[in-house]
Amino acid sequence: MSLEQWKAERSAAWGSAPFERIAHQLAPIHEHLVARLAPRPADRWLDVATGTGAVAVFAARTGARVTGLDFATELLATARRLARTEGLDIHFDHGDAEELPYEDESFDVVSSSVGLIFAPDHEAVAAELARVLPAGGRLGFSAWRPDPEWDFLNEFRPSAPAEAGDPDDWGRDDYVRELLGDAFELYFEEGDCPLVGPSPMAVWELVTSSVGPMKTLVENLDSHQRDALRQAELEHLEQYSDGDGVRRPQPYVLVTGKRR
């Protein structure tokens, strides 16, 4: 499979589920990110890989002039609907983080919440982030810290093309410095955004019905593999269940930067 075909499949997968049903679980990251970027009225703000638009909404509430971009048309439709319900004037574009459809120095702020990390060409993404910001422009994004406890999922996932970058690399400080350090003065903060729910089964059902790539993965497994994956996930989540519910830690890093 070519990289372009794989990206098209990823776009379809992300658009296959109502991500807004689980997006609220990421609210601590969204709030942390927007707070650190210190929105100002009339800021030209771009949210890359906006998904259903949570960060875009947070920023627009402050008076920023927000554009959200994503490669999944279904997620963008939801983002537009949610923005309208709040009466927010947010512009949403279909596009690719590796080739942003904007002029040089078009924005004062660029954000992304565990979104741009899934684009396969990391060098292209880094170049685009720098290109659309002027000197003094503010960058902020979040990335999951590498978490070996989730590695059991790799037994069930299809392999990505060899040329696709590993999303986990965005959670490694040295890697991010190598990608972005020449263009940005960078800062790193630790965070945790637990995956929570009333029971392991409730978490499994939420994730597999609301996170498009996970929903697609489960649907494409045969019944034996599906049962094995469900059992492995339930056993994993049970470690974080205390009788009152599940609270599975999910460490992340918040990276902010000022364009040199």
The 8 nearest C-alpha neighbors of each residue, nearest first, counted from 0:
[[1, 4, 5, 2, 160, 3, 159, 6],
 [2, 0, 4, 3, 5, 160, 6, 162],
 [1, 3, 5, 4, 6, 160, 0, 163],
 [4, 2, 6, 5, 1, 7, 0, 8],
 [5, 3, 7, 1, 6, 2, 0, 8],
 [4, 6, 2, 8, 3, 7, 9, 1],
 [7, 5, 9, 3, 8, 4, 2, 10],
 [6, 8, 4, 10, 5, 9, 3, 11],
 [9, 7, 5, 11, 6, 10, 12, 4],
 [10, 8, 12, 6, 11, 7, 13, 5],
 [11, 9, 71, 7, 13, 8, 12, 70],
 [10, 12, 8, 14, 9, 13, 15, 7],
 [11, 13, 9, 211, 212, 15, 14, 10],
 [14, 12, 211, 10, 15, 11, 212, 9],
 [13, 15, 73, 11, 12, 71, 74, 16],
 [14, 16, 12, 211, 13, 11, 17, 215],
 [15, 17, 211, 209, 18, 14, 210, 208],
 [18, 16, 209, 19, 20, 15, 210, 208],
 [17, 19, 209, 20, 210, 21, 16, 22],
 [18, 20, 22, 21, 17, 51, 23, 209],
 [19, 21, 18, 17, 22, 209, 23, 205],
 [22, 20, 19, 23, 18, 24, 209, 205],
 [23, 21, 19, 24, 25, 20, 18, 26],
 [24, 22, 26, 25, 21, 20, 19, 53],
 [23, 25, 22, 26, 21, 194, 27, 192],
 [24, 26, 23, 22, 28, 27, 29, 192],
 [25, 27, 29, 23, 28, 24, 30, 22],
 [28, 26, 30, 29, 25, 31, 192, 24],
 [29, 27, 31, 26, 30, 25, 32, 192],
 [30, 28, 26, 32, 31, 27, 54, 33],
 [29, 31, 27, 33, 32, 28, 34, 26],
 [32, 30, 28, 34, 29, 33, 27, 35],
 [33, 31, 29, 35, 30, 34, 28, 36],
 [32, 34, 36, 30, 35, 31, 29, 58],
 [33, 35, 31, 37, 36, 32, 30, 38],
 [36, 34, 37, 32, 33, 31, 255, 139],
 [35, 37, 33, 34, 38, 32, 139, 137],
 [38, 36, 34, 35, 39, 33, 32, 137],
 [39, 37, 36, 61, 63, 58, 40, 42],
 [38, 40, 42, 63, 41, 37, 62, 61],
 [39, 41, 62, 63, 42, 61, 38, 64],
 [40, 42, 63, 64, 62, 43, 39, 44],
 [43, 41, 63, 39, 40, 64, 44, 107],
 [42, 44, 106, 64, 107, 41, 65, 108],
 [45, 43, 65, 108, 106, 42, 109, 64],
 [44, 46, 109, 66, 67, 65, 108, 47],
 [45, 47, 67, 110, 49, 111, 109, 55],
 [46, 48, 111, 68, 49, 110, 67, 45],
 [49, 47, 69, 114, 68, 50, 115, 111],
 [48, 50, 52, 47, 46, 67, 69, 68],
 [51, 49, 52, 74, 48, 69, 75, 78],
 [52, 50, 78, 74, 77, 53, 75, 49],
 [51, 53, 78, 49, 55, 50, 54, 56],
 [54, 52, 56, 55, 51, 57, 29, 49],
 [55, 53, 57, 56, 29, 52, 58, 49],
 [54, 56, 52, 58, 53, 57, 59, 46],
 [55, 57, 59, 53, 54, 58, 52, 60],
 [56, 58, 54, 60, 55, 59, 53, 33],
 [59, 57, 55, 56, 60, 61, 63, 54],
 [60, 58, 63, 56, 62, 61, 57, 65],
 [59, 61, 57, 58, 62, 56, 63, 87],
 [62, 60, 59, 58, 63, 40, 38, 39],
 [61, 63, 40, 59, 60, 41, 64, 39],
 [62, 64, 41, 42, 40, 59, 61, 65],
 [65, 63, 43, 41, 42, 44, 59, 62],
 [64, 66, 44, 89, 63, 45, 59, 43],
 [65, 67, 90, 45, 91, 89, 44, 46],
 [66, 68, 91, 46, 49, 45, 47, 92],
 [67, 69, 92, 47, 48, 49, 93, 91],
 [70, 68, 48, 93, 94, 49, 71, 50],
 [69, 71, 94, 93, 95, 10, 72, 68],
 [72, 70, 10, 14, 74, 73, 69, 13],
 [71, 73, 75, 74, 76, 70, 93, 14],
 [72, 74, 14, 76, 75, 71, 77, 15],
 [75, 73, 51, 77, 50, 76, 72, 71],
 [74, 76, 78, 72, 77, 73, 51, 79],
 [77, 75, 73, 79, 74, 78, 72, 80],
 [76, 78, 80, 74, 75, 79, 51, 81],
 [79, 77, 51, 52, 75, 81, 80, 76],
 [80, 78, 82, 76, 77, 81, 75, 83],
 [79, 81, 77, 83, 78, 82, 76, 84],
 [80, 82, 78, 84, 83, 79, 77, 85],
 [83, 81, 79, 87, 85, 84, 80, 78],
 [84, 82, 86, 80, 85, 81, 87, 79],
 [83, 85, 81, 82, 86, 80, 87, 79],
 [86, 84, 83, 82, 87, 81, 56, 88],
 [85, 87, 83, 84, 82, 88, 81, 89],
 [88, 86, 82, 85, 83, 89, 59, 60],
 [87, 89, 86, 90, 82, 83, 59, 65],
 [90, 88, 65, 66, 87, 91, 82, 59],
 [89, 91, 66, 67, 65, 88, 92, 79],
 [90, 92, 67, 66, 68, 89, 75, 93],
 [93, 91, 68, 94, 67, 90, 69, 66],
 [92, 94, 69, 70, 68, 72, 91, 71],
 [95, 93, 70, 69, 68, 92, 99, 96],
 [94, 96, 97, 98, 70, 99, 69, 93],
 [97, 95, 98, 99, 124, 47, 115, 94],
 [96, 98, 124, 123, 95, 99, 127, 120],
 [99, 97, 95, 96, 100, 127, 123, 124],
 [98, 100, 96, 101, 95, 97, 127, 94],
 [101, 99, 98, 94, 102, 95, 92, 96],
 [102, 100, 99, 105, 103, 131, 104, 98],
 [103, 101, 105, 104, 131, 100, 130, 99],
 [102, 104, 131, 130, 105, 101, 132, 133],
 [105, 103, 131, 132, 133, 106, 130, 102],
 [106, 104, 131, 103, 102, 132, 101, 107],
 [107, 105, 43, 132, 108, 104, 44, 131],
 [106, 108, 136, 43, 42, 44, 132, 137],
 [109, 107, 44, 137, 106, 138, 136, 45],
 [108, 110, 45, 138, 46, 44, 139, 137],
 [111, 109, 46, 139, 140, 138, 47, 45],
 [112, 110, 140, 47, 46, 114, 115, 48],
 [111, 113, 141, 114, 140, 29, 110, 142],
 [114, 112, 142, 141, 116, 111, 115, 143],
 [113, 115, 48, 112, 116, 111, 117, 49],
 [114, 116, 117, 118, 48, 111, 113, 47],
 [115, 117, 166, 114, 118, 113, 169, 142],
 [116, 118, 115, 166, 114, 119, 165, 113],
 [117, 119, 115, 116, 120, 121, 96, 97],
 [118, 120, 163, 164, 121, 117, 165, 162],
 [121, 119, 123, 122, 118, 164, 163, 124],
 [120, 122, 124, 123, 119, 125, 164, 118],
 [121, 123, 125, 124, 120, 126, 178, 97],
 [122, 124, 97, 126, 121, 120, 125, 127],
 [123, 125, 97, 121, 127, 122, 126, 96],
 [126, 124, 122, 128, 127, 123, 121, 179],
 [127, 125, 123, 129, 124, 128, 130, 122],
 [126, 128, 130, 124, 129, 125, 123, 131],
 [129, 127, 125, 126, 130, 131, 124, 132],
 [128, 130, 126, 127, 132, 131, 182, 125],
 [129, 131, 127, 103, 128, 132, 126, 104],
 [130, 132, 104, 103, 105, 129, 128, 106],
 [133, 131, 104, 136, 106, 129, 130, 107],
 [134, 132, 104, 136, 135, 258, 131, 107],
 [133, 135, 258, 259, 136, 132, 257, 104],
 [134, 136, 258, 257, 133, 259, 137, 132],
 [137, 135, 107, 258, 132, 133, 134, 257],
 [138, 136, 108, 257, 256, 107, 258, 109],
 [137, 139, 256, 109, 255, 108, 110, 257],
 [140, 138, 255, 110, 254, 256, 109, 32],
 [139, 141, 111, 110, 254, 112, 253, 255],
 [140, 142, 253, 112, 113, 252, 254, 111],
 [143, 141, 113, 170, 252, 251, 169, 144],
 [142, 144, 251, 170, 250, 145, 252, 167],
 [143, 145, 170, 251, 250, 146, 252, 142],
 [146, 144, 167, 170, 143, 147, 171, 168],
 [145, 147, 148, 149, 144, 150, 143, 250],
 [148, 146, 150, 149, 145, 151, 144, 152],
 [147, 149, 146, 150, 151, 235, 145, 152],
 [150, 148, 147, 151, 152, 146, 153, 235],
 [151, 149, 147, 152, 148, 153, 146, 154],
 [150, 152, 153, 149, 154, 148, 231, 155],
 [151, 153, 150, 154, 155, 149, 156, 228],
 [154, 152, 156, 155, 151, 150, 157, 149],
 [153, 155, 152, 151, 156, 150, 157, 228],
 [154, 156, 153, 152, 157, 228, 224, 151],
 [157, 155, 153, 154, 158, 152, 216, 159],
 [158, 156, 159, 155, 153, 154, 216, 160],
 [157, 159, 156, 160, 161, 153, 155, 154],
 [158, 160, 161, 163, 157, 5, 162, 2],
 [161, 159, 162, 163, 2, 158, 0, 1],
 [160, 162, 163, 159, 164, 158, 2, 165],
 [161, 163, 160, 164, 119, 2, 120, 159],
 [164, 162, 119, 160, 161, 120, 159, 165],
 [163, 165, 119, 120, 166, 121, 162, 118],
 [164, 166, 167, 168, 163, 119, 117, 169],
 [167, 165, 116, 168, 117, 169, 164, 170],
 [168, 166, 145, 165, 169, 170, 144, 143],
 [167, 169, 170, 171, 166, 165, 174, 145],
 [170, 168, 167, 171, 166, 142, 175, 116],
 [169, 171, 144, 142, 168, 167, 143, 145],
 [172, 170, 168, 174, 169, 173, 175, 144],
 [171, 173, 175, 174, 176, 170, 169, 187],
 [174, 172, 176, 175, 171, 177, 178, 170],
 [173, 175, 177, 171, 172, 176, 178, 168],
 [176, 174, 178, 172, 177, 173, 179, 169],
 [177, 175, 180, 173, 179, 174, 178, 172],
 [176, 178, 174, 175, 180, 179, 173, 181],
 [179, 177, 175, 176, 180, 125, 174, 122],
 [178, 180, 176, 182, 181, 177, 175, 183],
 [181, 179, 176, 183, 182, 177, 178, 184],
 [180, 182, 179, 183, 178, 177, 184, 259],
 [181, 183, 180, 259, 179, 258, 129, 184],
 [184, 182, 258, 180, 257, 259, 256, 185],
 [183, 185, 256, 257, 180, 258, 259, 186],
 [184, 186, 256, 183, 255, 180, 257, 187],
 [187, 185, 255, 254, 256, 188, 184, 253],
 [186, 188, 254, 253, 252, 255, 185, 189],
 [189, 187, 253, 252, 254, 190, 186, 255],
 [190, 188, 252, 251, 253, 187, 191, 250],
 [191, 189, 251, 250, 252, 188, 192, 253],
 [190, 192, 250, 249, 251, 193, 248, 189],
 [191, 193, 249, 27, 250, 248, 25, 194],
 [194, 192, 248, 249, 247, 246, 195, 191],
 [193, 195, 247, 246, 248, 192, 249, 24],
 [196, 194, 246, 245, 193, 247, 202, 197],
 [195, 197, 245, 202, 198, 244, 201, 246],
 [196, 198, 244, 245, 201, 243, 195, 199],
 [199, 197, 244, 201, 200, 196, 245, 202],
 [200, 198, 202, 201, 236, 233, 237, 203],
 [201, 199, 203, 198, 202, 204, 233, 197],
 [200, 202, 198, 204, 203, 199, 205, 196],
 [203, 201, 205, 199, 196, 200, 204, 206],
 [204, 202, 200, 206, 201, 205, 207, 199],
 [203, 205, 201, 207, 202, 206, 208, 200],
 [206, 204, 202, 208, 203, 207, 209, 201],
 [205, 207, 209, 203, 210, 208, 204, 202],
 [208, 206, 214, 204, 213, 205, 209, 203],
 [207, 209, 205, 206, 214, 204, 210, 16],
 [210, 208, 18, 16, 17, 206, 207, 205],
 [211, 209, 206, 213, 18, 212, 16, 207],
 [210, 212, 13, 16, 12, 214, 15, 213],
 [213, 211, 12, 215, 214, 13, 210, 216],
 [212, 214, 216, 207, 215, 211, 210, 217],
 [215, 213, 207, 211, 217, 216, 212, 208],
 [216, 214, 212, 218, 213, 217, 12, 211],
 [215, 217, 213, 219, 214, 218, 212, 220],
 [216, 218, 214, 220, 219, 215, 225, 213],
 [217, 219, 215, 216, 220, 214, 221, 225],
 [220, 218, 216, 217, 215, 221, 225, 214],
 [221, 219, 217, 225, 218, 224, 222, 216],
 [220, 222, 224, 223, 225, 219, 218, 217],
 [221, 223, 225, 224, 226, 220, 227, 217],
 [224, 222, 226, 225, 221, 227, 220, 228],
 [225, 223, 227, 221, 226, 222, 220, 228],
 [226, 224, 222, 228, 227, 223, 220, 217],
 [225, 227, 229, 223, 224, 228, 230, 222],
 [228, 226, 224, 230, 225, 229, 231, 223],
 [229, 227, 231, 225, 230, 226, 224, 232],
 [230, 228, 226, 232, 231, 227, 233, 225],
 [229, 231, 233, 227, 228, 232, 226, 234],
 [230, 232, 228, 234, 229, 233, 227, 235],
 [233, 231, 235, 229, 234, 230, 228, 236],
 [232, 234, 236, 230, 235, 199, 231, 237],
 [235, 233, 237, 231, 232, 236, 230, 238],
 [234, 236, 232, 233, 237, 238, 231, 239],
 [237, 235, 233, 238, 239, 199, 234, 232],
 [236, 238, 240, 234, 239, 235, 233, 199],
 [239, 237, 236, 240, 235, 234, 241, 247],
 [240, 238, 237, 236, 245, 247, 246, 241],
 [239, 241, 245, 237, 244, 238, 242, 246],
 [242, 240, 243, 244, 239, 245, 238, 237],
 [241, 243, 244, 240, 245, 198, 197, 239],
 [244, 242, 241, 197, 240, 245, 198, 196],
 [245, 243, 197, 198, 240, 242, 196, 241],
 [244, 246, 240, 196, 195, 239, 198, 197],
 [247, 245, 195, 239, 194, 193, 248, 240],
 [246, 248, 194, 193, 239, 245, 195, 249],
 [249, 247, 193, 250, 246, 191, 194, 192],
 [248, 250, 193, 192, 191, 251, 247, 194],
 [251, 249, 191, 144, 190, 143, 248, 192],
 [250, 252, 143, 144, 190, 142, 191, 189],
 [251, 253, 189, 142, 188, 141, 190, 254],
 [252, 254, 141, 188, 187, 140, 189, 255],
 [255, 253, 187, 140, 139, 186, 141, 252],
 [256, 254, 139, 186, 138, 185, 253, 140],
 [255, 257, 185, 138, 184, 183, 137, 186],
 [256, 258, 137, 184, 183, 135, 136, 138],
 [259, 257, 183, 134, 135, 136, 182, 137],
 [258, 134, 183, 182, 257, 135, 184, 181]]
